[in-house]
């Protein structure tokens, strides 16, 4: 397994606990790109990563899964890890080793964000890749918190400036970012409608706090949004599917509405005629959260503090579809790929995870 990104070659021995010297680590490793059932291997007896200058060593407790993990295994993700590599981009864990004068201390719980490498029992990362976990937050929830809530918070507040009393439409509301967007929209006082497919996923949207739910399998969401808003349309549309859903969303957006481009889960990257933007004075606003992480990390830390405050106040809470033992990662990815799951899927890496 390759060392984690930005790892330094020189190991630091100061503060190293003797019980962490053993080379007996497990990690999921991809040696060739392809379907996860064919390419993932759970390898044992791997050497523990050595902590480079300024880095911290983290024992991973839980990992939140994302479609990016499937794409990276297939070799189709926008950030390509050199082979062989360990997938996984968000996790929670416990600090094992850190510099004495650093921001983190042994025993502290942290969230870890990585381009890859999280599906391992231990990782060595720079402090810029870690965020503190508030006391009392379970590792499973912490592992499900970062990408979904950061993406939704940046989208709704920094990019779309969602206001109290506005009407928010969340497309694919039962997914991980969808449930986060519903919760954050309600927390700021918006009226929230969400689309989903089937009774089970509609109920997930209701549990997340949606005021209105629309079954896109049986209902015309354009007509329903216009009905709910007396013909005015949605002030903000949170759109992560692309394709026909994006095209139809332009038909139910309000005057001066903001159409958020979050992703293209449906496969087709859409286009829009500029006259549609002009005639209703709408804004088409994109969000690439990773660019903020890479270029404006202070913003990410600020939003993380706000999200943690909201979690402590019980205004938001990650909706977890299921947790899986570390050994059952392929089963978890099956559920993610099939889209039969909802919310976030979490893998327990450590047997003592909560």
C-alpha positions as CSV (number, residue, x, y, z in Angstrom):
1,X,0.0,0.0,0.0
2,X,1.3,3.4,-0.9
3,X,1.8,5.9,1.9
4,X,-0.9,8.6,2.4
5,X,-0.7,11.8,0.4
6,X,1.9,14.4,1.3
7,X,3.7,11.9,3.6
8,X,7.3,12.7,4.5
9,X,9.9,10.0,4.2
10,X,11.6,10.7,7.6
11,X,9.8,9.1,10.5
12,X,9.5,10.9,13.8
13,X,10.1,8.8,16.8
14,X,9.5,11.3,19.6
15,X,6.3,10.6,21.5
16,X,5.9,7.2,19.8
17,X,4.1,4.6,21.9
18,X,5.8,1.2,21.9
19,X,2.5,-0.6,21.4
20,X,2.1,1.1,18.0
21,X,5.4,-0.2,16.5
22,X,4.1,-3.6,15.3
23,X,3.8,-4.0,11.6
24,X,0.4,-5.7,11.7
25,X,-2.1,-3.5,10.0
26,X,-5.1,-4.3,7.8
27,X,-6.3,-2.2,4.8
28,X,-8.3,-2.6,1.7
29,X,-6.1,-2.3,-1.4
30,X,-6.7,-1.9,-5.1
31,X,-3.9,-3.2,-7.4
32,X,-5.8,-2.8,-10.7
33,X,-8.8,-0.7,-11.7
34,X,-12.2,-2.4,-12.2
35,X,-15.4,-3.4,-10.4
36,X,-15.0,-3.5,-6.7
37,X,-16.0,-7.1,-6.4
38,X,-13.1,-8.0,-8.6
39,X,-10.4,-5.6,-7.5
40,X,-10.7,-5.0,-3.8
41,X,-8.4,-7.0,-1.5
42,X,-8.3,-7.0,2.3
43,X,-4.6,-7.2,3.0
44,X,-3.2,-8.0,6.4
45,X,0.2,-7.7,8.1
46,X,0.9,-4.4,6.4
47,X,3.4,-2.0,8.0
48,X,2.0,0.9,10.0
49,X,2.4,4.2,8.2
50,X,5.3,6.2,9.5
51,X,4.5,9.7,10.7
52,X,6.3,12.4,8.7
53,X,7.4,15.7,10.0
54,X,4.4,17.6,11.5
55,X,2.0,14.7,10.7
56,X,-0.3,12.9,13.1
57,X,-0.9,9.1,13.3
58,X,-4.6,8.3,13.5
59,X,-6.3,5.0,14.4
60,X,-9.3,4.9,12.0
61,X,-12.6,3.9,13.8
62,X,-15.2,4.4,11.1
63,X,-15.3,5.4,7.4
64,X,-18.1,7.1,5.5
65,X,-18.7,5.7,2.0
66,X,-19.2,7.8,-1.1
67,X,-19.8,7.3,-4.8
68,X,-16.3,8.7,-5.2
69,X,-15.0,5.4,-3.7
70,X,-16.7,3.3,-6.4
71,X,-15.4,5.6,-9.1
72,X,-11.8,5.6,-7.7
73,X,-11.8,1.8,-7.7
74,X,-13.0,1.8,-11.3
75,X,-10.4,4.4,-12.3
76,X,-13.0,6.9,-13.2
77,X,-12.8,9.4,-10.4
78,X,-11.4,12.9,-11.1
79,X,-8.6,12.5,-8.6
80,X,-6.7,9.4,-9.6
81,X,-4.6,7.6,-7.0
82,X,-1.4,5.8,-8.3
83,X,-1.8,2.1,-8.1
84,X,-1.8,0.2,-5.8
85,X,-3.9,2.4,-3.4
86,X,-6.3,2.2,-0.6
87,X,-9.7,3.9,-1.2
88,X,-11.7,5.9,1.2
89,X,-11.9,9.7,1.5
90,X,-13.6,10.5,4.9
91,X,-13.3,8.8,8.2
92,X,-13.2,9.4,12.0
93,X,-10.6,8.1,14.4
94,X,-8.4,8.6,17.4
95,X,-5.0,10.4,17.4
96,X,-2.3,8.0,18.4
97,X,0.7,10.2,17.9
98,X,1.2,14.0,17.3
99,X,3.8,16.7,17.8
100,X,3.8,18.0,21.4
101,X,3.2,21.6,20.1
102,X,0.6,20.7,17.5
103,X,-3.2,21.3,17.4
104,X,-4.0,17.7,18.1
105,X,-3.1,15.4,21.0
106,X,-3.0,11.6,21.5
107,X,-6.4,10.3,22.5
108,X,-8.3,13.1,20.7
109,X,-11.1,12.2,18.3
110,X,-10.8,13.7,14.8
111,X,-12.5,13.6,11.4
112,X,-10.0,12.8,8.6
113,X,-10.4,14.0,5.0
114,X,-8.2,12.3,2.4
115,X,-7.9,12.1,-1.4
116,X,-7.7,8.3,-0.8
117,X,-6.4,6.0,1.9
118,X,-9.0,6.0,4.7
119,X,-10.1,2.4,4.5
120,X,-7.1,1.3,6.6
121,X,-6.7,0.7,10.3
122,X,-4.2,3.5,10.7
123,X,-3.2,6.6,8.6
124,X,-0.6,9.3,8.8
125,X,-1.8,12.7,7.7
126,X,-1.0,16.4,8.0
127,X,-3.0,18.4,10.5
128,X,-4.7,20.3,7.6
129,X,-6.5,17.0,6.8
130,X,-8.0,16.7,10.3
131,X,-10.9,18.4,12.1
132,X,-11.7,18.1,15.8
133,X,-14.7,16.0,16.9
134,X,-16.8,17.5,19.7
135,X,-17.1,15.5,22.9
136,X,-19.9,13.0,22.8
137,X,-20.2,12.7,19.0
138,X,-20.1,9.0,18.1
139,X,-17.4,7.9,15.6
140,X,-20.1,6.6,13.3
141,X,-21.8,10.0,13.1
142,X,-18.5,11.8,12.8
143,X,-17.6,9.6,9.8
144,X,-20.9,10.5,8.1
145,X,-20.7,14.3,8.9
146,X,-17.9,15.8,6.8
147,X,-18.6,15.6,3.1
148,X,-22.4,15.6,3.1
149,X,-22.8,18.5,5.5
150,X,-19.9,20.6,4.3
151,X,-21.1,20.2,0.7
152,X,-24.7,21.2,1.6
153,X,-23.7,24.0,3.9
154,X,-21.4,25.6,1.3
155,X,-24.0,25.1,-1.4
156,X,-27.0,26.5,0.4
157,X,-25.3,29.3,2.3
158,X,-22.1,30.5,0.6
159,X,-23.2,29.8,-3.0
160,X,-27.0,30.2,-3.0
161,X,-27.5,32.5,0.1
162,X,-30.6,30.7,1.2
163,X,-32.8,32.9,3.3
164,X,-35.4,32.2,6.0
165,X,-38.9,31.9,4.4
166,X,-37.6,30.9,1.0
167,X,-38.7,27.7,-0.8
168,X,-35.9,25.1,-1.3
169,X,-36.3,22.1,-3.6
170,X,-33.8,19.2,-2.8
171,X,-33.5,16.8,-5.7
172,X,-32.6,13.2,-4.6
173,X,-33.5,14.1,-1.1
174,X,-32.9,10.7,0.4
175,X,-29.2,10.5,-0.4
176,X,-26.4,11.5,1.9
177,X,-26.0,15.1,0.7
178,X,-29.8,15.3,0.2
179,X,-30.7,14.5,3.8
180,X,-28.0,17.0,4.9
181,X,-29.5,19.7,2.6
182,X,-33.0,19.1,4.0
183,X,-31.8,19.4,7.6
184,X,-29.7,22.5,6.9
185,X,-32.5,24.1,4.9
186,X,-35.0,23.6,7.7
187,X,-32.4,24.8,10.3
188,X,-32.2,28.2,8.6
189,X,-36.0,28.5,8.3
190,X,-36.7,27.6,4.7
191,X,-39.7,25.6,3.5
192,X,-38.2,22.4,2.0
193,X,-39.6,20.1,-0.6
194,X,-37.7,17.0,-1.6
195,X,-37.9,14.5,-4.4
196,X,-37.2,10.8,-4.0
197,X,-38.2,7.5,-5.6
198,X,-40.6,5.2,-3.7
199,X,-42.3,5.2,-0.3
200,X,-39.3,4.2,1.8
201,X,-37.1,7.0,0.5
202,X,-40.0,9.5,0.7
203,X,-40.2,8.6,4.4
204,X,-36.5,9.2,4.8
205,X,-37.0,12.7,3.5
206,X,-39.9,13.3,5.9
207,X,-37.7,12.1,8.8
208,X,-35.0,14.5,7.7
209,X,-37.5,17.3,8.1
210,X,-38.9,17.9,4.5
211,X,-42.2,19.8,4.6
212,X,-43.3,18.3,1.2
213,X,-42.1,15.1,-0.5
214,X,-42.5,14.3,-4.2
215,X,-42.2,10.8,-5.7
216,X,-40.5,11.4,-9.0
217,X,-41.5,7.9,-10.2
218,X,-45.2,8.8,-10.1
219,X,-45.4,12.6,-10.0
220,X,-44.4,15.5,-12.2
221,X,-42.1,17.4,-9.8
222,X,-42.3,20.6,-11.9
223,X,-46.1,20.7,-11.7
224,X,-46.0,19.9,-8.0
225,X,-43.5,22.6,-7.1
226,X,-45.5,25.1,-9.0
227,X,-48.6,24.0,-7.2
228,X,-46.9,24.3,-3.8
229,X,-45.6,27.8,-4.6
230,X,-48.8,29.1,-6.2
231,X,-47.0,29.2,-9.6
232,X,-43.9,31.1,-8.4
233,X,-41.4,28.3,-8.3
234,X,-38.6,27.3,-6.0
235,X,-36.2,30.1,-4.8
236,X,-33.3,27.6,-4.6
237,X,-33.0,24.2,-6.2
238,X,-30.3,21.8,-4.9
239,X,-29.6,19.6,-7.9
240,X,-27.1,16.7,-7.8
241,X,-28.5,14.5,-10.6
242,X,-28.0,16.4,-13.9
243,X,-29.4,15.2,-17.2
244,X,-33.2,15.5,-17.5
245,X,-33.6,16.5,-13.9
246,X,-31.5,19.6,-14.4
247,X,-33.4,20.5,-17.6
248,X,-36.8,20.1,-15.8
249,X,-35.6,22.1,-12.8
250,X,-35.2,25.2,-15.0
251,X,-39.0,25.0,-15.5
252,X,-39.9,25.3,-11.8
253,X,-37.4,27.9,-10.6
254,X,-38.6,31.2,-9.3
255,X,-37.8,34.7,-10.6
256,X,-34.2,35.4,-9.3
257,X,-34.0,31.8,-8.2
258,X,-30.6,30.0,-7.8
259,X,-30.1,26.6,-9.4
260,X,-27.3,24.8,-7.5
261,X,-25.1,22.4,-9.6
262,X,-23.8,19.8,-7.1
263,X,-23.1,16.8,-9.3
264,X,-24.2,14.6,-12.1
265,X,-25.3,11.3,-10.5
266,X,-27.6,10.6,-13.4
267,X,-24.6,10.5,-15.8
268,X,-25.4,13.2,-18.4
269,X,-23.8,16.6,-17.9
270,X,-26.5,19.0,-18.9
271,X,-26.3,22.4,-20.8
272,X,-28.7,25.3,-20.5
273,X,-29.7,28.0,-23.0
274,X,-28.5,31.4,-21.9
275,X,-31.9,33.0,-22.7
276,X,-33.5,30.9,-19.9
277,X,-31.0,32.4,-17.4
278,X,-31.7,35.9,-18.7
279,X,-35.5,35.8,-19.0
280,X,-36.2,34.9,-15.3
281,X,-33.0,36.5,-13.9
282,X,-31.9,33.2,-12.5
283,X,-28.4,32.2,-11.3
284,X,-26.9,28.8,-12.1
285,X,-24.3,28.3,-9.3
286,X,-21.8,25.6,-9.1
287,X,-20.1,24.0,-6.1
288,X,-16.9,22.1,-6.0
289,X,-16.3,21.7,-2.3
290,X,-12.9,20.1,-2.8
291,X,-11.6,23.5,-4.2
292,X,-12.5,25.2,-0.9
293,X,-10.7,22.4,1.0
294,X,-7.6,22.9,-1.2
295,X,-7.5,26.7,-1.5
296,X,-9.6,28.1,1.4
297,X,-9.2,25.7,4.3
298,X,-10.1,28.4,6.8
299,X,-13.6,28.5,5.4
300,X,-13.9,24.7,5.8
301,X,-12.8,25.0,9.5
302,X,-15.3,27.8,10.0
303,X,-18.2,25.8,8.5
304,X,-17.1,22.7,10.5
305,X,-17.4,24.6,13.8
306,X,-20.9,25.8,12.8
307,X,-22.0,22.3,11.8
308,X,-20.7,20.9,15.1
309,X,-22.6,23.5,17.0
310,X,-25.8,22.6,15.2
311,X,-25.1,18.9,15.9
312,X,-24.6,19.6,19.6
313,X,-27.9,21.6,19.6
314,X,-29.6,18.6,17.9
315,X,-30.6,20.7,14.9
316,X,-28.9,18.2,12.6
317,X,-28.0,14.5,12.8
318,X,-26.5,12.3,10.1
319,X,-29.0,9.7,8.8
320,X,-27.2,6.4,8.5
321,X,-28.6,3.7,6.4
322,X,-26.5,0.9,7.9
323,X,-23.1,0.2,9.4
324,X,-21.0,-2.6,8.1
325,X,-18.1,-4.6,9.6
326,X,-14.7,-3.8,8.0
327,X,-14.6,-7.2,6.3
328,X,-18.0,-6.5,4.6
329,X,-16.9,-3.5,2.6
330,X,-17.8,-5.2,-0.7
331,X,-21.3,-5.7,0.5
332,X,-21.6,-2.0,1.5
333,X,-20.4,-0.9,-1.9
334,X,-23.0,-3.2,-3.5
335,X,-25.7,-1.4,-1.6
336,X,-24.2,2.0,-2.5
337,X,-23.9,1.1,-6.2
338,X,-27.4,-0.3,-6.5
339,X,-28.9,2.9,-5.1
340,X,-31.2,0.9,-2.9
341,X,-29.6,2.6,0.2
342,X,-30.4,6.0,1.5
343,X,-28.5,8.5,3.7
344,X,-24.9,7.5,4.6
345,X,-23.3,4.1,4.7
346,X,-20.6,3.7,7.3
347,X,-17.9,1.0,7.7
348,X,-16.8,0.1,11.2
349,X,-13.0,-0.3,11.1
350,X,-12.4,-0.8,14.8
351,X,-14.4,-3.3,16.9
352,X,-14.8,-0.7,19.7
353,X,-16.4,1.9,17.4
354,X,-19.6,3.6,18.5
